Amino acid sequence: MRRKQICLLTATIESGHGRNILSGAVEQCRRYGYDLSVYSSLVTLDSNDYDKYRLGERNIYDLPDYGSYDGIILDTITLSADLSGGMLVHINEMLLEHPEVPVVCVGTPFGGYPTISGSDEYPLREMCRHVAEFHGRKDICIITGPKGHPEAEKRLEVFVDELERLGIETDSEHIYYGDFWYGSGMALAKEIVSGKRHKPEAVLSASEHMALGLIEELTGNGVRVPEDIIVVSFDAALAGLLEEISLSAFDSNFKKTAADAVDQLRSVIEPESELSPYQPEPDKMFRAGMSCGCISPAKSVIPQIRDHIYYTERNYNDEKVMNEIDIGLLMEKYIPEAFAECDSFDECFENIYNYSYLLFPYLNFYMFLREDWIDPDADVVAGYPEKIRLAVTNSTVNGLSFHKAKQSVMLDTGKILPFLTEHADRPSVYYFTAVHFKDKMFGCAVIQRDINDEHLVNIVYRTWFRMVNNGLEMVRVRNRYLLLSTHDKMTGLYNRRGMYLEFDRLKEQTPGGSSIFVSVIDMDGLKYINDLYGHIEGDFGLMLLAEAVQRTAGANEICVRAGGDEFYIIGVDRYPETELEDRIVRFNEMLSALSEKSEKEYPVSASIGCALGSSDASLEDLLNEADEKMYKHKMKRKKQRQ
């Protein structure tokens, strides 16, 4: 029986909030034997540090065939952070095309869909009890988000209610409205230091970043934390662990929120099936730190920051080392340098293949690219094409593994999910990531992991993809310069430099017994067309002639614009004795047909000469022979016209 497919749309899954959402969804899908597809940008959608990179990341939400999923979860908190304000609206336009697929929001309501609000009341109340009962502080200040902001007001309401239950009254003097970011914490500290606001015994912060700003400003002005003021925060992000005074924090309960969202979908798509609700573990929601005097045990801290530590040495005999890739291991592998040395696309793909182990553990790795991703004139900044090519894949479970262009597979973009799941014999998590450079979309990558794997994506995952994106652009730019150096800009045919390079390749790849064939073609009356009709029309005539050259050339032949109005066709193959005469006839017929079809006031015609020699013949000698024949042909035609 087909497994149920759940889709999670979120952003920055390596962040604290993202990991909570992800782990909750994964845990419930694991219980029910569902597949989970995760589509996520690897930057916050409100980031303005590098706007074009953010735009490239946004493309991942255009990839899914939403109608192929049994249910969809929208992380409205991260998706609504888009600076343009349009990401959720854009996603919703696509969701409305599939009204049969149930959608659930987590965090904040949107689009009239059922919403599972953040169930953070428990950790917020625990914060109050920890400060008032465990530490015995009664004079407590609260800093929350912007006044009127739903989440800020909700957190404030819980704080005030729980403190009142504990016999602690709060008034306007004890409440400070901030903006959830560092600056507002610093502003509160300045008011306390200056005496504008009385100095409390403790501060409850509705976000970690405000708490960090508060501590920095207090300690910078001689106020001791935790001796003078203890600080406890909600939302235990990584940043609080790395400060000189580590931050005591209670984690959000978004893991349960995401788990409840999966239950909500299950009740719709399998209404007869039982639910197994997620039960939070309260003791794991508190991260003890120095800011309240509860020194954090290293044992509980190190696992949370392990993949952020730059180790330079490690025990490679440890079987777990390849499943616990840290940022140091990633950086010490000289991936950027390897990409900088790539001379070809196959070499670039081989590097991606070889370095994909740095994303372990996984069952399968896939990279899909647009067919025209290397074309500098086909830059795409939004959406995915109908067809996409599987360019690189690496399997640890005896699946597809290749990186050579000749092995690549073309797929319907809308069929990526069935392709991934068709041969999967176990429930899995599929992480979909945009492959791009700045706002130029190249394709996407997918990591498939066993649903029972406890590893979540981290900073290594994000940094690896940034390296790969840059590597793809590097080889793309190098190819562009190579084209400029080996191809004629106007016609796209080889120039003389490209001719010699490609001719050497042809000779290496052709079978024994081959001959060298050349045609020299020169346009008739180009000056006449330029003088009478203008250079634009003259260029049109050259382009039409180039088309005739290409259409007349065979599979093992190259087309060259040797300069001005002169063109070559060069081939290495087994040719019949009649090839010279036959080629002249085919070329003249093709050029005549194209000229007639163009309906120009002037005919486009050309003179042609051909030569055939053995495989060890001199190319220059054959070109000279064909050129002489072409010249005789031109003179003969000129006399006929006179």
BELNORWO-V735149 format. One line per field, one symbol per residue. phi: phi as a letter, one per 30 degrees, with the letter a starting at -180 (. if undefined). psi: psi as a letter, one per 20 degrees, with the letter a starting at -180 (. if undefined). A space follows every 50 residues. Layout:
phi->???
psi->???
This chain:
phi->.dddcccccbbhdddeddddeddddddddddcicdbcccbdcbddcdcdb dddddddddddddddeddcdabccdddddddeedicddddddeddddbdd cdbbccjbdaiidebcdedcddddddedddddcdciccdbcccbdddjde ddddddddedddddddicdbbddcbbccbibeedddddddddddidbddd dabccdaddddddddeddddciddbcecbcbbbcidddeddcdecdcdbc ddcdddeddddddddddcdbddddcbedcdcedccccdbddcjcdddeed deedcedcdddcbaddddddddcbdcdddddddhdeddddddcbdddddd deedcdddcedadbbbbcbedcddddcbdccaicddcbcdcbbbccbicd babdedcdbcbdedcddeddcecdcaebccccbdcabhcddclabbccbd dddddcdbddeddeddddeddddddddddddddddcbdddciddcddddd ddddddddcdddidbccbbcbbdcidddddddcjdddddddddddddddd dddddcbccbcdkhccbbbbbbaccdddedddddddddddddddddddhd dbdcbacbbbbbbddcdddddddddddddddddddddddddd
psi->ppqqopppoaqmiirggghggghgggghhghikqqppoopqjqqijpjhn hhgghhhhhhiigqnhiiqhqpponhghhiiphijiggggghhhhiimii pqppqpeqqpjjqqpoqomjgghghhgghgggggikphnpqppaaqpipg hghgggggggghhhhjkoqqahhjpppbjjrghhghggghhghiihpqor hqpppiqhhhgghggghghikjppojggpqppqqnnrhhhhirhoqppqp qrkighghghhggghhhghmhiqqqmqpoqnhhiipoqahijinppphhi gghhjgiipnpiqrniiphihijlprhggghijlghhghhipirhhhghh ggghjiiijqqrgqpqppqqhkhioijkppiprqrhqqpohpqpqjkkbp orjqhiiqppqphijgghghigjpjqqrpooppporocjophcrqpppqp hipiprqahggghghgggghgghghggghghgghiiqphgiirqahghgh ghghgghhiqrqjrrppqppppppkghggghhiqhghghghhhhghghgg hhqahkqqppoipdkpqqppqoaoqrhjhgggggggghgghgghghhhkr iqqorqqqqqqprrijqpghghggghhghggggggghghhh.
